[in-house]
Amino acid sequence: MRILLLNGNTDAAMTGRMLRLAEAALPGLGLAHLRLIPATARFGARYIASRTAAAIAGHAVLERVAEHAGLVEAIAIACFGDPGLDAARELAGIPVTGMADASLRVALEMAPRVALLTGGAAWVPMLEEFAASRGCAPGSVLVRAVAPTGDMIAREPERALDLLAAEAAEAVAAGAGVVVLGGAGLAGLAPRLAPRLPVPVLDSLDCLLRVAARPLPVPAGPGATPTTGLAPALAARLEP
């Protein structure tokens, strides 16, 4: 099964890092049969940390989705906050999942109250709104963030571990039965944080892979829509 591992950020080095981590994780997840095809957003923010950057990333994600139509069997948006997720599902014609959506699915299967822990304070209201849009019950998802953004954490993880542990401990004290380390920049840190907490700690990249391998529903396409100025592959998916 070929899965597009699509980074909505424009940092190709981060894409490469996630690909290495994901390929190393596949056997332990029972998913050695998957073949991951990496792709990086062509334009937008190097690392998404605002609503504006997330909105731009949604367009960039759709462009890459259109370019890979017919080349893969599923798409995994490897970017927490899942820019363009619902539109990508409509456009792709194949199953699409996102890192935050997958994390919520997996975590809420394990506990009735979970914590999403990420980097960058701007993500707190954005992820709270995202959880509500996914139909999560009020109070079932606690969103926590440390001040360093995900790309800062990826560059200097040692400096962030204590901050992450403190925020995670507060979430557990508030009733979270599972903690998700969310975002590309935090990928690979869950095993280092897990011994410091009394509840399971999940890596959002692992959650993404687990859900991407499941059979997921595919909504109806967007229908014919005349366009102007879009990249050729995206225009071809939309135009009559």
N, C-alpha and C positions, 0 to 999 in steps of 0.2 A: 504494500500500500504506500503510495507516494503522497506525502503531506508537505504543503508549502509552509515553511516556517518564516513568517512574514513580520519583519521588524518595522513598526510604524515610525520609529525614529530614523534619522539619517546617518547614524553612526555605524558604519560598516564593521568596525572593529567589535562593537557590541554584538552585532549579528553573528560574527565569527565566534565570539565567546559563548553565546547561547547555543550555537550549533554544536560546539565541542562538549558543553555540559549536557545537552540533550542527548547526543549520541552516546555519551558515557552512561547516561541514566537509563537508556532504553532496555538493556537486558534485565536490570533489576526491577523494572516496572512490568516485565513480561511482554515487552513490545519490540523485541529484537527484529521482528518482521517489517517494521516501519522503515521507510526511506525518506529522509528529510531533505527538502530542497530549499536552501536559504534564499531570502530576498530581503532587500533593504529599501525603504522609501526613497524615491528619487529626489524629493524636495521636502522642505519643512524644517522642523527643529531638530537639532542634533540629539536632544533628549527632551521629551515632552514634560513640561512643568507648569502649564497654564491652560486655561480653556481655549485661548486663541490657538496655541500650538496644537492642542488636541483636535480642534476643528480642521486645521490645515492638514493634519495627519490623516483625518478621515478621507479626504480627497486622494492623498497619496496612496493610501491603502487600496482604495477602489481602482486606481490605475494599475497597481501591481496585480490585483485580483483579475482584472480584465486581461492582462498580458499572459497570465498563466492558465487561462481557460483551456480545458482539454489536455493539460499537461500533468495534472495532479488529480487525486481522488478526494482530497479534503484540504482545507486551509486552516492554519492555526495562526491567529494574530498574536504575535509574541511581543506584546506591548500592554502593560497594565493600564486599565481604563478602556481598552478595547476600541480605539478610534475607528469609526465607520462600521462597527460590527453588524448592526441590523441591515444597513444598506448593502454591505458585502454579502450577507446571506441572501438578500433579494437578487443581487446581481450575479452571483457565482454559478448557480445551478448545481452546486455540490455542497456538502456539509461544511459549515464554517463555525469555528468557535474562537473565543478570545480568552486571554489570560485571566482577567478578572472574573468573567462569567464562569469559566471552568473552575476557578478556585472556589467560588461560592458553591457551585454544585458539589464538588468533592467534600469541602469542609462541612457543609450543612447535612451531608449524608452521615457525618461522624458525630456531630453535636448540634443541639438546637440553638446554641449561641456561639458565634465565632468572631474572631478578630481579624481584620485585614490590617497589616502593618507595612507601611511603605516609607519612602523618603520624599520629603518636600511637603510643607504644611498646606500648600495650595490643593493638594490631592484629597484632603479630608472631606470638604463639602462635595467635591466632584464624585468621589467614590460613594459617599452616602447617598447621593442622588442616583448613582448607577445601581446600587443595591436595591433601592426602592423601585427603580424601573424594571428590575428583574423579578419583581413580585415578592421580595424577601419581607417577612413579617416585621413590623416595627420592633426594634430592640433586639432582633436576631443577629444583626451585624454591627459590630463595634469597629469603627475606623480609627486607626491611630497612625501618627506619622512622626518621624524624627526630623530635625531641621535640615540635615544634609540631603540633597537630592540624590536620586538613584545613581546618576553618573558619578557623583562625588563618592558615594559608598563603594561603587565598583572599583574606583581608583585606589581608595584607601579603606578597605573593609575593616582592618584592625581598629581604626579610630571610631568606627560606628557600632561595633559589637556591644559595647557597654550601654550605649544609648538605646539600641534595639532591645536589649535584654530588659532594661528598665521600663520601657513602654509596653513591652509584651507582658511583663509581670503585673503592671497596672490593669491591663486588659483581662488577664486571668483573674485578678482580684475582683473585677467587675462582672465575672461570670462566664468569660469565654472558655469554652471547652476545647477549642482548637485555635491555633495561631497560624495565619498564612503570611509568609514573607512575600510581599507582592512587588513585582516589577523586575525588569530585565537586569537592573543594576544590583539587585539583591539575590539573583539566582546563584545557587551554590552555597549560600550561607546557612541554610536550615540545619544541616548536621552539626554545625558549630554552635548554633544557638540552642538546639534541642536539649542538651544536657543541663541547661540552666533553668529549664521550665518544667512544671509538673504535668503539662498537657502536650499532645502532639504538635509538632511544628512542621508545616507543609511548605514546600517550595512551589511558587506559582507556575514555574516552568514545568515541573513534574505534573502538576494538575492539568496544565494545558495539554500535555502529551497524552495523558490518560483519557481525557474527554475527547480529544481529536480523533482517537482511535475507535470511538464508539459510533454506532449508526445514529445519525442525527437527522431530524426532519429538514427538508429543503423547501422553502417557501416558493410561491409563484414568482416569476421574473418581473422586472419593472415595466415591461411593455415598451412599445415603440415611442421614443421621445426625440424629436429633433434637437440637436445640440449645436453649440458654437464654441470653438476654441479648445476642445478637449483633446487629449492625446489620442492618436488613432485607434488603439486597441479599446479604450474606454468608449469612445464615440461609436465604434462598431457594435458594442454590446447594447447600446441604447437607441441608436437611430433605426428608423423604419427600413 
